[in-house]
Amino acid sequence: MRATPGVPGLPRYATPREMLDAMEAATRELPPDGCLRNWIGVVEQMDASAIVVETDLFPADALAFYTFHNLAGAVAAPPELLPRMDELRAQYYAAARGGGQGDYRAGIAAKVADVVACLQAHPGSKRAVLSIPFSSGRGSHEVRHGDTDEAKCLRELHFYIDAGDDRLHCSAFMRAQATSIFPKNIHLIGTLLGAIAQQLGLAPGTYVHFVTTLVHGR
């Protein structure tokens, strides 16, 4: 499809690190129960090095563990990582890093395969959407608001190819984002974007991050 920006003038950041800096600046002075509504920004560079945004909470090993744990084989983990997964889980799996609420494994491999098949058959498709499944396998009509582990922050990823462009682009829709958790989210999304792009013979393109409720920390 031939695309023009639907909302000209969105904030743009060269890298995920720059987006994190902007989030931190925007939320740092919020009161403990404060939030920002409908926060949005665009990241220009989503290559493999740019998506590694290390912080004290998320060193590189923690990012790798969470991403490949959550992708559950949908994207092959580096061979050197596999023997360390149990060790890394014991070291890094914690509520402060998302806990069960950040578990996106259920059905993820089939959903990634469907996105690839969709864009291989129809490069201009508007249907290359990866919805985040519930861990329990229940439908959305069965899940209640009080079930914390099912209250996934990341809700959908939309993948798309613009006419005349050799890149795969992605937009994410999040019901909520803790700034402190952003490094984990962007590493997972960037890894998916890169893997799907590679299967399509494309490069990773731009990324749009939309958050309904942005807070500073969990």
N, C-alpha and C positions, 0 to 999 in steps of 0.2 A: 504494500500500500504506500501511496505517496503521502507523507505526513508533514504537517506544520505544527509548531508548538500550540497546544490547546490553551495554555496559560503562559504567555510570554513574560519573561522577566523573573522566573523562579530563581531563588538563590542557587548558585552553582559553586561546586567545590572541586578542586583538581583531584583530590584523593579522599578516601574514607577518613584518613587522619584529620584532614581539614574539616570534614563534616562533624567528627567527634568534638573537635575544638569548638566549633560553633554551638553544638548542643550543650557543652559544658558551660560556655559563656552565657547561654540563654537561660539555663536552669540553676546556675550556681547560687543565685540570690533568692530563689523561691522559698517561701515558708515551707515547713515540713509537710504540710498537707496541700502544697501548691502544685499547679501543673500548667502547661501550655497546651492549648487545643489546636488541632489541625496543623501540625508542623510538617513542612515539606521542604525537600531540597534535592538537588541533582548532583551526582558524582560523575566526573568525567573519566577517570582512570580506574578500571576494575581488574587489572592484571594480577597475576598470582602474588607478586611482591606487595602491591598496594593494599591488598585485602588483609594483610597481617598487621593488625593494629594492636601492638602490645601495650598492656597496662599492668599495674601491680596485681590487679585481680585476674587478668588474663595474659599471662606470659605465653609464648609461642606454643609450648607443649599443651597448655590448657585449651587453646584455640583449636589445635589439631585434634585433640581428644574429643571435644564436644562436636566438632563438625563431622568427623567420620563415625562417631557413635550415632549421631542423629541421622546420617545418611544411610546407615544400615546396609552397606553394600551397593547402594544405588550409584555411587561413585567410588572407584577403587581407592583404598587407602594406600599411602606409601608403604612398601613392604617392610621398611624398618620400623614403622609405627605399630604394626599388628602385634608383635610379641609384647609390647609395652602397654596395651590398652587396659589391662586389669590394674597394673601399677598406677597408671595415670588416672583411672577412675577413683581409686582409693585416695589419691592425692588432691584431685581437683573437683570431684562431683560434690556440689553443695548447694543449698538453697540460695546463698548469696550470688551464685552464678546461674541461677535459673531453675535448678533442681528438676523435678518431674514436669514442671510447667514448660520447660524448654525441650521436651521430648517429642520429636517430630517423626519418629521412625515408622509408625504404622502405615503401611501401604505406600511408603515413599518411593520404592524402586519402581513400582507399577506406574505411579504418577509421573516420574521423570521419563520413563520410557514412552508414555503417552504424549508428553510434550514434544519429545524428539520426533516421534512418528507424525504428529500433527504438522510440525514445521517442515519435515522432509516432504510430505505430500502436498502441503499448502503453505508455502513460505509467507504469504500475506495474511495468514489466518489470524483471526481475533479470538481464537479458542484455545490458544496454548497457555492454559491457566493451571497452575499447581496449587490446589487448595490444601491447606494443612489439615490432616486427618486427626481424629480423636484417638488417643492412645488405646482406649478400650475397644475400639471398633464399633461403638454405638453411633447412631445417627445424631445430627444436631438437635432433632426434636426430643431426644432422650436425655440430653446432657443439661444439667441445671447450673445456674450461676454460682452456686456454692461449691462446686467441684473444682478446687484450685488447680489440680494437675491437668484438667481438661480446658482450663481457661487460657488457651494458647495466645501469646501476644502476637505472633506472626500469623496472619490469617490467609493471605493469598500472595502468590507470585505470578505476575503476568509477563510472559516472554513474547517478543515481537521483533520482526525484521522489517525495516523500512526499505522501500524500493530504491535501488541504486546504491545501497549501503551493504558493505560486507561484514557488518557487525550484528551481534545479537544483543538486544537491549532488554532491560528488565525493570519492572515497577513492583514495589512491595507495598502491601497494605497491612498496617499493624494497628490493632486496637489500642495498644499501649506500648511505650518504650521507656525503659529506665536507661538513662544515659550511660550508666556504669556497665550495662549489658550490651551496648551497641557493638563492641569489638567482636563478641561471640556471634551476634546476628549477621554482621557484615561478612565475617569469614565464611559462615555457612552459605549465605546467599551468593557471595562471590565465587566460592568453589563450585556451586551448582551452575552458575552462569558460565564459568569457564569450561566445565565439563560438557554441558549441553552445546555450547558454541563449537567446541572441538568436534563433537560428533556431526555437526552440521557443516563443518569446514569454514567456520566463521571465527572472527575475533570477538572477545568480550567488548560490549559497547557501553553506553551510559546506563546509569542506574538511578531510579527515582525512589526516594524513601518517603512514604507518607505515614504519619503517625497521628491518630486521633487524640491521644493523651500522652504528652511527653512529661516525664518527671526526672528528677536528678538521680535518685538511687532507689533501690528496692526497700 
